[in-house]
Amino acid sequence: APLVESGGGLVQPGGSLRLSCEFSGRIFSSYALAWFRQAPGKERECVAAINWSGVGTYYPDSVKGRFNISRDNAKNMVYLQMDSLKPEDTAVYYCNADGEPLGAAGAYWGQGTQVTVSS
């Protein structure tokens, strides 16, 4: 699989988690990368995106100030640091590549990792 996520789990409200996504193939270093999530009964939504150089980012208002996306092209990795987590952040989180403009879904998806925020 070209994109493989890790780092999900159970966390209490107010806690933090860091998701990681490893991408394979040098072509992905030139793609925008993003994190999407999908909760039961809801549409999949973008929660963070970053351009190929790491200079440009996108966050929806629902996570702005709490989530931070970063990438390390030398290590073929993209990360999502999630702080001040809320129960409504509970979802399956997916790594995505090649979406343009930032925030749009690209053609490549990981398998997803579950994040559950609950006391």
C-alpha positions in Angstrom: 0.0 0.0 0.0 1.4 3.4 -0.9 0.1 5.1 2.3 0.2 3.4 5.8 -1.2 5.1 8.9 -0.4 4.4 12.5 -0.9 6.0 15.9 -4.6 5.9 16.5 -6.1 4.7 19.7 -8.2 5.7 22.7 -7.6 9.0 24.4 -9.5 11.0 27.1 -11.1 14.4 26.2 -8.5 17.1 26.4 -5.7 14.6 25.5 -3.3 14.4 22.6 -2.5 11.9 19.9 0.0 11.9 17.0 -0.9 10.1 13.8 1.8 9.1 11.4 1.6 8.1 7.7 4.4 6.6 5.8 4.3 6.9 2.0 6.2 4.8 -0.4 7.6 6.0 -3.7 9.5 9.2 -4.4 6.5 10.6 -6.4 4.6 11.2 -3.1 7.3 13.8 -2.1 5.9 16.0 -4.8 2.2 15.6 -3.9 0.1 17.5 -1.4 -0.7 15.3 1.5 -3.8 15.4 3.8 -5.6 13.8 6.7 -9.3 13.1 6.4 -11.7 11.6 8.9 -15.0 9.8 8.8 -17.3 9.3 11.7 -20.2 6.9 11.7 -23.1 8.3 9.6 -21.1 11.3 8.5 -19.3 12.2 5.3 -15.5 12.0 5.0 -14.0 15.4 5.7 -10.5 16.9 5.4 -9.1 18.0 8.7 -5.6 19.1 7.5 -3.6 19.3 4.3 -0.1 20.4 3.5 1.5 21.2 0.2 4.6 19.4 -1.2 7.1 21.8 0.3 5.4 22.0 3.7 5.0 25.8 3.4 1.2 25.8 2.7 -1.3 24.3 5.0 -5.1 24.1 5.3 -7.3 23.4 8.3 -11.1 23.7 8.7 -12.4 25.9 11.5 -13.4 22.8 13.5 -9.8 21.8 14.2 -7.8 25.1 13.7 -5.6 25.8 16.6 -5.8 22.2 17.9 -4.4 20.1 15.0 -1.1 20.5 13.2 0.1 18.8 10.1 3.7 18.4 9.1 5.8 16.3 6.7 9.3 15.0 6.4 10.0 14.1 2.8 13.4 12.7 3.6 11.7 10.1 5.8 8.6 9.7 3.6 6.4 10.7 6.5 3.5 12.9 7.2 2.2 13.6 10.7 -1.0 14.9 12.4 -0.5 16.2 15.9 -3.9 16.4 17.6 -4.3 18.3 20.8 -7.2 19.3 23.0 -9.2 16.4 21.6 -12.9 16.3 21.9 -15.4 13.4 21.7 -16.6 14.8 18.3 -13.1 14.1 17.0 -13.8 10.4 17.2 -13.6 8.9 13.7 -11.5 6.8 11.4 -8.6 8.9 10.2 -7.2 8.5 6.7 -4.0 9.6 5.0 -4.5 11.0 1.5 -2.3 12.2 -1.3 -2.5 14.2 -4.5 -5.4 16.4 -3.6 -5.6 19.8 -5.3 -6.4 22.4 -4.2 -5.4 21.9 -0.6 -8.3 20.2 1.3 -9.6 18.3 -1.8 -9.4 14.6 -1.8 -6.7 13.0 -3.9 -6.6 9.6 -5.6 -4.5 7.8 -3.0 -5.8 6.6 0.4 -4.4 4.7 3.4 -6.4 2.0 5.2 -7.4 4.3 8.1 -6.7 4.3 11.8 -9.3 4.6 14.5 -9.3 7.5 16.9 -11.6 7.4 19.9 -12.0 10.2 22.3 -13.9 9.1 25.4 -13.6 9.2 29.2 
